[in-house]
Amino acid sequence: MTEKLGRNHLLLPAVSAREAPATFILPACLPSSDPIRLGLILALEKSSAVTPGVHLFGRGSYAGASSCGGSLQPGGRGLPRAIRLSAPAWPPGAHLGPATLCTATAAKSSRQAGGARWTRERAALELYVIIWPGPRDVISAVPANMEGGDGGVAVPGLRALGSGAGAETVRELLQDDCYKDFLSEDFDVKTYTSQSIHQAIIAEQLAKLAQGISQLDKELHIQVVARHEDLLAQATGIESLEGVLQMMQTRIGALQGAVDRMKAKIIDPYNKIVARTAQLARLQVACDLLRRIIRILYLSKRLQAQLQGGSREITKAAQSLNELDYLSQGIDLSGIEVIENDLLFIGRARLEVENQAKRLLEQGVETQNPTQVGTALQVFYNLGTLKDVITSVVEGYCATIEENINSALDIKVLTQPSQSAVRGGPGRSTMPAPGNTAAFRASLWTNMEKLMDHICTICGQVQHLQKVLTKKRDPVSHICFIEEIVKDGHSEILYTFWNSVSQALSSQFQTATNSSMFLKQAFEGEYPKLLRLYNDLWKRLQQYSKNIQGNFNASGPTDICVDLQQLEDDIQDMFIQKKPDYDPEKTLKDSLQPYEAAYLSKSLSRLFDPINLVFPNGGRNPPSADELDSITKTIASELNIAAVDVNLTLAVSKNVAKTIHLYGVKSEQLLSTQGDASQVIGPLTEGQKRNVAVVNSLYKFHQSVTKVVSNQNSLPPAAEQTIISALKDIHDLMENAVQPLLTSVGDAVEAIIITMHQEDFSGSSNIDTLDVTCSLYMKELQGFIARVMNDYFKNFECSDFVFDNTEAIAHRAIELFVRNASLIRPLGHNGKMRLAADFAQMELAVGPLCRRVSDLGKSYRMLRSFRPLLFQASELVASSSALGDTIPFSIILQFLFSSAPPELKSPFQRIEWSHARFSQWLDDHPSEKDRLLLIRASLEAYVQSVRNRGGKEFATVYPIMVQLLQRALSAHQ
């Protein structure tokens, strides 16, 4: 086993006497990049089969082999051939360090190897390490107590140097506490001296220091002796380097001389070129200055002539000034006497032209004269100040509007008359009058109207200015003036102005209302009036946008170059067609959002107040007619006031819908839901009377609000739909209020009709009874319906609403009557006569439940069509034209069972159900197919019963019913 220590050490551990190996393997743990100079002397003693010998292993390069080694056999034959030698070769400076590895005693053993038999008894192995110096070797010490046992030996590699004794001396020197302080990086002589004196062991310390110095001198001597060849080689190298440096210095001197000669030949021509270049530059500057002076003198004379021409030549004068400014740029013309007077004149002329152009622009904008505005813009364009002037003009307009807003909302100005009125004797207060006084409100709205007029006027001027900028082009460069304004990402002046006005209105309104509660109350309480002013302003701006183009075409300025396509595109003005990403009207009205929210809140409160007043806590009676009229008038008033704006109307309509919902909730709380509310036996109970009053109140409220909505001519469709949807909830509440009573009436009618099966329709009655007009159950039904309509539904004032709900009872009554009539068995001739009379009386019975019996539609036709079938033969009944569309197939098939023998049982008889239960099953299964399948089951049961008893024939009506059933099933596939 081996172990790698550090970088270049190999530890060969000791083994016990019984573990001596027969084959010794030297692992490849040493670095393969460095040469290994390692010699091993192996001695084998006292062996009967092994001849001791001396072998050298590893001389030369290790060559990076993964492992090498062999058996310790006679003559070293087990070692690799390439590294087996007969005797060691001792290099100069090498020394031998002995280290006994082990003495092993092993039991005798024998082994067959290639036909040769050998044994081993006892082998004493000694390990010698041969160390010789290399160019980079250093002394490397290995602690004696290193892992691997006491007999472990450290084998230094490439950088190992010195004898074992020298290394041990150095190790002891370094481990001595007396010398550790000298190895510290922060060693201080004064500190060490003071500590030695303080400890009073100066003599002992001096002796140790002297001993250490002596040891270090010895080690230095050993190092010098060991490396004397390298030191001599370095000294020789220094002498060679001095020769090389001297040669380089000589060559550098020669190069410097050559450079000096070249410099002497170049410097004179260079100086001449520099002088001529400076002279040429000055000549060019002088010539350029002379040309500028000549041009300035010419343009100055021409400018004097142009100024005498007045406004007709003002654009040419501006062009001359622009050229003069260009000539003066980048050069200092002061001190030139010939043009001093001209420069002063040019300055005065520029101011005069600018002032004249500004006056011309103001006049043109105020009078909406595109010619004057175009001329002024051309002047500013020639002067190069178009963009700055337009920006200044727009900012001036914005500042003027802001001043007007402050003046219109100045609470001191608004309350000044009131202050003068209250002045009097001492002790009187001079506080402003309340904001709800008529004088204050009148003054405020007068100022607001003036403010809107002023905004409209200035906005028209800005819009006219933009129109001219859009149309006007420079006659020389053909550049449109508006392109000069909007370049570099700047927006059009109209959008800039409009945003500024909107922001000023919003900020100034907020500031004014925050500082004055009077203004806030006025704007919130009379918000529709303020909104109407905004809407009027917007409409005027839109109308102006439509008319402004006509003014351009009528004036027809000759100096405005109009592109036809651009003219068509320009008709789409900001105030006419909104951009997808910008809504100027919304931007304007954003300043009113706080007041709109407050107004809507107060409007909702005004709508709720009369309802909360007529529905006190604990009240049990619905509102009276006068109270309903008050609520309706409040709703109409709010809608009329909000009609000034579509959005406001929509918002108020939502408040109206909330009001309607509140009325419904309050009314619902008055309804009686107890059991007596649905009784139909005795007279009206108190709960039923209150329910009737609530339904009448809801009906009147519904009609009143509907009338208000219909009278609103300008009500937007969305607002109307909002209110109608809320009224639908009122109508649903009315239906829910009468539904318990309607259900009770319907149940009673069904109970009366089902009693027809207690009558005898078999035809066994005496001939004297044939004059009876109808059955007893029919008389009971007629009396009940008449009493219900007279005692209960007559009290409802909403007759149309009552008939709309009682018609459903009539439909149901006819359906039940025809169904149960078809189930009567047996049915004789006299029974058919009486049943026919019942059919006629049924029309009279349901008459009070509807406006006209004929209005019942399909139910009425079924009642009329079924009556003739009572007296027809089965074949004619099955072929009737009323089948399918008017009378369901299932009804006719059930009726045909009455003509069949008792063995052919009806469906309810086959499954042993009562008439009431079977009728309930038919209600639960409205599908005609389900009913037909049940009838088919009865017919199949009849066939089976005939076969079971061995019958030969079926009833006469059976094949007719089968054909009709097949026809019905095919029709409902």
QUIRAPE-V855156 format. One record per residue. PHI is phi in whole degrees, 0 to 359 (999 if undefined). PSI is psi in whole degrees, 0 to 359 (* if undefined). D_LAST is the distance of its C-alpha to the last C-alpha in Angstrom with 1 decimal. Layout:
# QUIRAPE-V855156
PHI/PSI/D_LAST, PHI/PSI/D_LAST
This chain:
# QUIRAPE-V855156
999/148/98.3, 225/165/98.9, 215/134/97.9, 277/125/97.7, 243/125/99.8, 62/224/99.6, 256/323/99.5, 227/35/102.3, 239/144/103.3, 232/124/102.8, 259/124/103.5, 257/105/104.7, 284/158/104.4, 278/155/106.8, 232/158/105.9, 285/171/107.5, 294/328/110.0, 272/359/107.5, 248/15/104.9, 295/125/106.9, 281/151/104.7, 283/334/105.9, 236/128/104.1, 255/122/104.4, 249/128/101.5, 262/109/102.0, 292/162/98.5, 266/67/97.6, 263/346/97.3, 281/153/99.7, 300/140/98.5, 273/347/98.3, 277/340/99.1, 254/148/102.7, 291/143/105.5, 253/119/106.4, 248/86/110.0, 228/126/110.1, 243/137/112.6, 240/129/112.3, 252/115/115.3, 251/127/114.3, 239/127/117.0, 246/121/116.5, 241/155/119.3, 51/62/120.4, 226/132/117.9, 282/335/118.8, 249/347/116.0, 242/128/115.6, 270/124/118.3, 298/149/118.5, 203/164/118.2, 247/128/117.7, 228/147/114.7, 252/130/113.5, 235/128/109.8, 90/21/108.0, 285/133/110.7, 97/212/109.3, 272/143/105.7, 283/336/103.0, 66/16/100.6, 67/25/97.5, 294/147/97.1, 290/327/94.5, 194/154/97.0, 209/155/100.3, 154/182/102.6, 185/179/103.8, 286/145/105.6, 279/80/109.1, 252/167/110.6, 305/132/114.2, 72/8/115.0, 67/30/111.7, 290/341/110.1, 282/352/106.7, 276/156/106.6, 300/146/105.0, 295/324/107.4, 293/339/106.9, 236/14/108.3, 266/122/110.8, 237/162/114.4, 274/332/117.7, 207/149/119.2, 288/150/118.1, 252/119/119.0, 266/115/120.1, 285/164/119.3, 297/141/121.7, 82/358/121.5, 280/151/119.5, 222/163/120.5, 250/129/119.5, 243/112/118.0, 279/146/118.1, 205/112/115.5, 286/126/115.4, 273/303/111.9, 193/165/112.2, 234/118/114.2, 245/142/112.0, 239/124/112.8, 236/151/110.3, 292/152/110.3, 292/142/111.2, 210/161/108.4, 231/155/108.0, 209/139/105.5, 265/119/105.1, 219/106/104.5, 60/34/105.0, 86/354/107.5, 254/137/109.8, 248/125/110.3, 221/159/111.4, 226/163/111.7, 225/141/112.2, 243/305/114.1, 211/134/114.9, 224/130/114.4, 252/120/115.7, 249/131/113.9, 239/138/115.3, 248/126/113.4, 242/136/115.2, 250/119/113.7, 263/123/115.3, 237/129/114.7, 225/155/116.0, 286/151/115.4, 239/177/112.9, 291/336/112.8, 239/18/110.3, 287/148/111.1, 226/160/111.5, 283/130/112.6, 234/120/109.7, 262/144/110.5, 240/129/108.4, 298/147/108.7, 288/334/110.3, 266/30/107.7, 288/154/104.7, 300/140/102.0, 126/355/102.8, 110/169/105.9, 291/329/109.5, 274/12/110.3, 293/144/107.7, 236/130/109.1, 272/128/107.7, 251/102/107.8, 292/157/107.8, 257/232/106.3, 294/322/107.0, 262/14/108.1, 281/140/110.3, 208/150/114.0, 89/165/117.3, 279/166/118.6, 297/323/117.2, 294/318/120.2, 296/319/119.8, 296/321/116.1, 295/322/117.0, 296/315/119.6, 296/320/117.2, 299/314/114.6, 297/322/117.2, 295/319/118.3, 286/329/114.8, 277/349/114.0, 291/133/117.1, 296/336/116.5, 292/332/119.5, 255/356/118.0, 295/326/114.4, 297/330/115.1, 286/343/116.3, 273/349/112.8, 289/143/111.0, 290/331/109.8, 262/30/111.1, 296/132/114.6, 233/127/117.3, 296/316/121.0, 296/317/122.2, 297/315/119.8, 296/320/120.6, 295/316/124.4, 295/323/124.2, 294/319/122.3, 297/319/124.9, 293/319/127.7, 295/326/126.0, 278/350/125.6, 61/39/129.3, 233/45/128.7, 294/316/130.0, 297/314/132.2, 298/319/129.5, 296/319/127.0, 296/321/129.5, 295/317/130.1, 295/320/126.5, 296/319/126.0, 295/319/128.9, 297/319/127.6, 294/320/124.2, 297/319/125.8, 296/317/127.8, 296/318/124.7, 296/322/122.8, 297/319/125.8, 297/314/125.7, 297/322/122.0, 296/320/122.5, 298/317/125.4, 298/319/123.2, 294/319/120.5, 294/318/123.0, 297/317/124.5, 292/332/121.1, 243/24/120.0, 295/328/123.2, 295/318/122.0, 294/321/119.0, 295/319/121.2, 295/321/123.7, 296/323/120.9, 292/321/119.7, 296/319/123.2, 297/321/123.5, 296/326/120.2, 295/319/121.5, 297/319/124.5, 296/322/122.3, 295/322/120.0, 297/323/123.1, 293/318/124.0, 296/317/120.6, 297/320/120.5, 296/320/123.9, 295/318/122.8, 296/323/119.7, 296/322/121.9, 295/317/124.1, 292/325/121.1, 296/320/119.7, 298/321/123.1, 294/320/123.1, 295/320/119.6, 296/322/120.6, 296/318/123.5, 296/321/121.4, 295/320/119.0, 297/321/122.0, 293/319/123.2, 295/321/119.8, 299/319/119.6, 297/328/123.0, 280/337/121.9, 263/329/118.6, 296/320/119.6, 293/310/121.7, 300/326/119.2, 295/315/116.5, 299/322/118.7, 294/318/119.3, 297/318/115.6, 299/317/114.8, 295/315/117.5, 294/323/116.4, 296/316/112.8, 298/319/113.8, 297/318/115.9, 294/320/113.1, 297/318/110.6, 294/322/113.1, 297/318/113.7, 295/318/109.9, 298/317/109.6, 296/318/112.5, 296/318/111.1, 296/319/107.7, 295/319/109.4, 296/319/111.5, 296/320/108.5, 297/317/106.8, 296/317/109.9, 297/318/110.2, 292/323/106.5, 295/316/106.8, 298/321/109.9, 292/314/108.1, 292/330/104.9, 295/317/107.0, 294/319/108.7, 293/326/105.4, 294/322/103.9, 298/319/106.8, 292/322/106.2, 291/324/102.4, 293/329/103.0, 291/340/105.2, 282/352/102.3, 78/211/100.3, 290/341/96.6, 290/329/96.2, 255/14/97.6, 291/326/96.2, 291/323/93.5, 292/321/96.1, 298/319/98.3, 296/323/95.5, 295/320/95.1, 296/318/98.8, 297/323/98.7, 296/318/95.8, 292/323/97.9, 296/322/100.9, 296/323/98.9, 295/322/97.8, 291/334/101.5, 269/353/102.5, 285/138/99.9, 73/14/101.1, 211/148/104.8, 261/113/107.5, 259/6/109.3, 288/146/111.5, 91/356/115.3, 268/108/115.1, 294/329/117.4, 291/338/116.4, 239/12/112.9, 297/313/113.4, 295/325/113.5, 293/322/110.5, 295/320/108.5, 297/319/109.3, 295/322/108.3, 296/319/105.0, 299/314/104.1, 295/321/104.9, 296/323/103.0, 296/315/99.9, 299/319/99.9, 295/317/100.5, 294/317/97.7, 299/315/95.2, 295/319/96.2, 295/321/95.9, 292/322/92.5, 296/317/91.3, 297/322/92.5, 294/321/90.9, 294/316/87.6, 298/315/87.7, 296/318/88.5, 295/321/85.8, 290/319/83.1, 292/321/84.2, 268/1/84.4, 58/42/81.3, 261/106/83.5, 292/335/81.9, 293/312/85.1, 296/318/87.3, 296/319/84.7, 296/320/84.3, 296/315/88.1, 296/319/88.5, 295/323/85.8, 296/321/87.4, 298/311/90.7, 294/326/89.2, 295/318/87.4, 294/328/90.8, 281/348/92.4, 80/16/89.7, 241/22/88.8, 299/310/85.6, 296/318/83.3, 294/321/85.8, 292/316/86.5, 297/317/82.8, 299/318/82.2, 295/320/85.2, 296/314/84.1, 296/317/80.6, 298/324/82.0, 296/318/84.4, 299/316/81.6, 297/319/79.8, 295/321/83.0, 297/316/83.5, 296/320/80.0, 296/321/80.5, 296/319/83.9, 295/322/82.3, 297/316/79.6, 298/320/82.3, 292/320/84.2, 291/331/81.3, 256/11/80.4, 289/113/84.0, 294/332/84.2, 292/318/88.0, 292/321/87.6, 292/327/84.8, 260/6/86.8, 300/314/90.2, 300/322/90.4, 293/325/89.5, 293/320/92.2, 293/331/94.8, 287/329/93.8, 268/357/94.3, 290/140/97.7, 189/228/100.5, 286/176/102.9, 294/147/103.2, 91/351/100.6, 279/141/97.7, 279/145/94.8, 248/27/93.9, 291/151/90.4, 299/151/87.7, 292/155/85.9, 303/149/82.4, 290/351/79.6, 261/8/77.8, 288/155/80.7, 294/321/80.2, 295/318/83.1, 295/314/81.8, 295/319/78.2, 296/318/79.5, 295/319/81.8, 297/311/79.0, 287/335/76.5, 294/316/79.2, 296/322/80.0, 294/321/76.4, 295/319/76.0, 295/321/79.2, 297/316/77.9, 295/323/74.6, 297/318/76.7, 294/318/78.9, 298/319/76.0, 296/319/74.4, 296/312/77.8, 292/321/78.4, 296/323/74.9, 296/322/75.3, 294/317/78.5, 295/321/76.9, 294/320/74.0, 296/320/76.5, 297/319/78.5, 292/323/75.4, 301/314/74.6, 294/319/78.1, 299/325/77.9, 289/325/74.7, 273/325/76.2, 286/134/79.8, 232/149/80.8, 290/128/84.2, 294/341/85.8, 268/304/87.3, 269/347/84.7, 59/30/81.7, 270/131/80.2, 287/138/78.1, 295/329/79.6, 294/334/76.4, 293/328/76.2, 291/331/79.5, 280/318/78.1, 268/357/74.8, 290/164/76.0, 65/29/76.4, 81/7/73.2, 281/142/74.4, 278/168/71.8, 295/154/72.4, 293/328/74.8, 294/320/72.4, 292/319/70.0, 298/314/73.1, 295/316/74.4, 294/320/71.1, 296/320/70.6, 295/318/74.1, 296/316/73.8, 297/317/70.5, 294/322/72.2, 295/317/75.3, 299/315/73.3, 296/311/71.4, 291/317/74.5, 290/321/76.9, 297/316/74.4, 295/317/73.9, 296/316/77.6, 293/317/78.5, 288/332/75.9, 289/329/76.9, 271/343/80.5, 225/118/80.0, 290/334/77.7, 296/313/78.3, 296/320/76.7, 297/316/73.8, 296/322/73.2, 294/315/73.5, 290/323/71.0, 284/320/68.5, 287/325/68.8, 244/42/68.8, 301/320/66.5, 302/326/64.7, 293/318/68.0, 296/319/68.8, 294/325/65.4, 296/322/65.9, 297/319/69.1, 296/317/67.3, 294/321/64.6, 297/320/67.3, 298/316/69.1, 295/319/66.0, 295/321/65.3, 295/321/68.9, 294/320/68.8, 296/318/65.7, 294/322/67.3, 295/322/70.5, 296/327/68.5, 285/330/67.2, 270/342/70.7, 293/328/72.7, 294/325/71.8, 297/324/73.1, 295/323/76.4, 295/314/76.7, 293/326/76.0, 288/322/78.5, 289/321/81.3, 54/56/80.9, 294/138/83.3, 279/341/84.8, 264/8/85.2, 254/117/81.5, 271/116/79.6, 251/125/76.0, 276/127/73.3, 299/314/70.7, 297/321/67.8, 293/326/69.2, 296/319/69.6, 293/320/65.9, 290/329/64.9, 285/342/67.4, 299/330/65.8, 282/85/63.1, 280/163/65.3, 299/325/64.7, 275/354/64.4, 257/308/61.9, 243/119/59.5, 281/144/59.1, 281/154/59.1, 300/326/56.2, 257/9/58.5, 208/128/60.7, 238/101/60.2, 296/327/63.6, 294/318/62.4, 296/321/61.0, 298/321/64.3, 293/317/66.2, 276/356/64.2, 297/334/64.2, 290/346/67.6, 262/359/66.0, 304/315/63.5, 298/321/65.7, 286/327/66.3, 294/317/62.6, 298/318/61.6, 293/321/64.3, 295/316/63.5, 297/324/59.8, 295/316/60.9, 292/324/63.2, 297/316/60.6, 297/322/58.1, 295/319/60.9, 295/326/61.7, 286/325/58.1, 282/330/57.9, 302/310/61.2, 296/329/60.4, 289/315/57.3, 295/332/59.2, 287/322/61.8, 273/352/59.7, 240/73/57.9, 290/161/60.8, 295/129/60.5, 86/357/59.9, 289/152/59.1, 234/359/56.7, 248/142/56.5, 288/168/54.5, 296/152/56.5, 280/177/58.1, 295/319/57.7, 295/320/60.8, 293/321/59.7, 296/322/56.3, 295/323/58.2, 295/317/60.3, 296/317/57.4, 295/319/55.7, 296/323/59.0, 297/317/59.4, 296/316/56.0, 296/321/56.9, 296/315/60.3, 296/320/58.9, 291/323/56.4, 293/319/59.2, 292/323/61.6, 281/356/59.1, 292/355/58.2, 289/342/61.0, 213/140/58.7, 295/314/55.0, 295/321/55.0, 295/320/57.0, 298/319/54.7, 297/319/51.7, 294/319/53.6, 292/324/54.7, 298/327/51.1, 294/323/50.1, 295/321/53.0, 297/319/51.7, 298/320/48.3, 296/323/50.1, 296/315/52.0, 299/318/48.9, 297/319/47.5, 297/319/50.8, 298/319/50.7, 296/319/47.3, 295/316/48.5, 297/320/51.6, 291/322/49.7, 298/328/47.2, 293/340/50.2, 275/343/51.2, 292/144/48.0, 268/128/48.2, 244/14/45.6, 285/175/47.2, 295/328/45.6, 289/349/47.5, 287/343/45.7, 243/11/42.5, 284/147/44.2, 229/24/43.5, 265/309/46.0, 255/194/49.3, 290/177/50.7, 298/134/50.2, 273/171/51.5, 298/320/53.5, 296/321/50.6, 291/321/48.3, 298/319/51.0, 293/322/51.4, 296/320/47.7, 297/318/47.8, 295/320/50.8, 295/317/49.2, 296/318/46.1, 298/320/48.4, 295/316/50.4, 297/322/47.3, 295/315/46.2, 297/319/49.6, 297/317/49.9, 299/315/46.5, 293/321/47.6, 294/314/51.0, 294/322/49.8, 299/320/47.2, 294/320/50.1, 298/317/52.3, 295/319/49.7, 292/333/49.2, 279/349/53.0, 277/100/53.3, 289/326/53.4, 262/17/54.0, 288/124/51.5, 297/150/49.6, 302/322/45.8, 295/318/45.6, 294/319/47.9, 297/318/46.1, 295/325/42.8, 297/316/44.5, 290/320/45.8, 297/322/42.6, 297/322/40.7, 291/323/43.4, 294/330/43.1, 299/326/39.4, 294/324/40.6, 297/317/42.8, 296/319/39.9, 296/323/37.8, 294/322/40.9, 298/317/41.2, 295/319/37.6, 295/328/38.4, 291/323/41.6, 265/353/40.0, 297/319/36.9, 301/319/38.6, 293/318/39.7, 296/321/36.4, 296/318/34.8, 296/318/37.5, 297/316/37.0, 298/318/33.2, 295/320/33.9, 294/319/36.6, 298/316/34.4, 296/320/31.7, 295/323/34.5, 290/318/35.9, 294/323/32.7, 294/343/32.0, 284/356/35.4, 298/336/34.2, 286/351/33.4, 276/349/37.2, 280/159/37.8, 257/108/38.3, 250/21/35.9, 280/350/36.7, 92/15/39.1, 270/1/42.3, 290/157/44.0, 289/160/47.2, 294/336/47.4, 288/340/49.5, 270/5/46.7, 288/344/44.5, 277/3/46.1, 292/129/44.5, 285/325/42.5, 203/172/40.0, 280/168/39.5, 293/320/41.5, 297/328/38.5, 290/320/37.9, 298/318/41.5, 298/318/41.4, 296/316/38.4, 297/317/40.1, 295/320/43.3, 295/313/41.7, 296/319/39.9, 296/318/43.0, 293/319/45.2, 297/315/43.0, 294/327/42.9, 278/321/46.6, 273/329/47.8, 250/305/45.5, 276/345/43.8, 292/336/46.6, 285/344/48.7, 283/129/46.4, 281/343/47.8, 266/81/44.6, 295/320/43.0, 298/319/40.3, 296/321/39.3, 294/314/39.3, 295/325/37.1, 299/331/34.7, 266/326/34.3, 283/340/34.7, 299/328/32.0, 296/324/29.5, 294/321/31.3, 296/315/30.9, 302/314/27.2, 295/320/26.9, 296/316/29.3, 295/317/27.5, 299/316/24.1, 293/322/26.0, 296/313/28.0, 294/320/25.1, 298/312/23.3, 288/331/26.5, 296/324/27.4, 288/345/24.3, 265/357/25.5, 291/126/29.0, 215/136/30.2, 282/160/32.4, 233/104/32.4, 270/184/35.3, 293/316/36.5, 295/324/38.8, 296/322/36.1, 296/322/33.8, 297/315/36.8, 291/324/37.4, 293/324/33.7, 297/321/33.7, 297/322/36.8, 297/322/35.1, 299/318/32.4, 293/319/35.2, 289/337/37.0, 296/326/34.0, 297/320/34.3, 289/328/37.9, 294/317/37.2, 273/356/34.9, 304/315/37.2, 296/342/39.4, 278/352/36.6, 216/168/35.8, 292/309/37.8, 219/142/36.2, 296/328/33.5, 294/341/31.9, 286/352/31.4, 286/349/28.7, 71/237/26.2, 299/320/22.8, 299/317/24.4, 296/319/27.3, 294/323/25.2, 295/319/23.2, 298/315/26.6, 290/324/28.1, 283/332/25.2, 284/330/25.0, 301/314/28.8, 295/334/29.1, 290/346/26.4, 296/330/28.8, 252/6/31.1, 266/156/28.8, 292/162/28.0, 299/321/24.8, 297/319/24.0, 288/324/24.6, 298/316/22.7, 292/336/19.5, 259/13/20.1, 294/144/21.0, 287/345/20.2, 280/351/19.8, 292/142/16.5, 91/299/13.5, 279/310/15.7, 267/309/18.8, 250/126/18.1, 297/150/14.9, 301/322/13.7, 297/324/14.8, 296/315/18.3, 294/318/18.8, 297/320/17.8, 295/323/20.3, 293/325/22.8, 294/337/22.6, 299/333/23.8, 292/338/27.0, 268/357/27.7, 268/160/27.3, 292/162/30.1, 302/333/30.9, 296/329/29.7, 274/93/26.1, 278/147/25.8, 291/161/23.6, 304/316/21.6, 290/332/24.3, 288/321/26.9, 297/319/25.5, 265/5/25.6, 60/50/28.8, 254/157/28.0, 280/168/29.8, 297/320/28.3, 295/318/29.0, 291/320/27.4, 293/322/24.2, 297/322/24.2, 294/322/24.6, 296/321/21.7, 295/324/19.5, 293/323/21.1, 284/344/20.4, 234/78/16.7, 289/349/15.6, 290/128/11.9, 295/329/10.6, 294/319/8.2, 298/319/11.6, 293/320/13.5, 294/322/11.5, 295/325/12.0, 294/320/15.6, 294/320/16.1, 300/323/15.0, 297/323/17.6, 293/318/20.1, 295/320/19.6, 294/323/20.0, 295/324/23.0, 294/316/24.4, 300/318/24.2, 295/321/25.9, 293/323/28.6, 296/317/29.3, 294/323/29.7, 295/323/31.9, 271/0/34.3, 77/28/34.3, 291/152/33.0, 257/337/32.7, 229/155/30.5, 258/167/27.6, 297/153/27.7, 299/322/27.3, 282/346/24.4, 299/308/22.4, 298/328/21.1, 296/317/20.3, 293/324/18.2, 294/315/16.5, 298/316/15.6, 296/322/14.5, 295/317/12.3, 297/319/10.6, 298/318/10.3, 293/317/8.9, 294/321/6.2, 294/328/5.3, 287/339/5.8, 246/25/3.8, 288/*/0.0
